[in-house]
């Protein structure tokens, strides 16, 4: 094989490898899901708990906010897991939540907070 044909073969192999690598990385890249909600935190005092309807109303420096509570919401008091029925009015809480649409707030986690955190 002469130098000219060897250079052409090397160039073709390099191009094939470069194209193959580009195709592989484009196919296997994982983009973050488009619907991943932004999680936020709020500290406040429980004003109302509605067990049947599955929500709590929390008063904070931002005013009153109603949070939907579902079976995926993690509720804890101290180190122990709890249920919605364990939350009492005037309890100090920290709520992790997201907004699936404007004006709707869904609680991801509710935990007891120290009075000074509010």
PyMOL commands that set and color helices and strands:
alter all, ss='L'
color gray80, all
select helices_A, chain A and resi 3-28+84-86+115-117
alter helices_A, ss='H'
color red, helices_A
select strands_A, chain A and resi 40-50+55-60+63-68+74-77+80-81+92-101+104-112
alter strands_A, ss='S'
color yellow, strands_A
deselect
rebuild
show_as cartoon
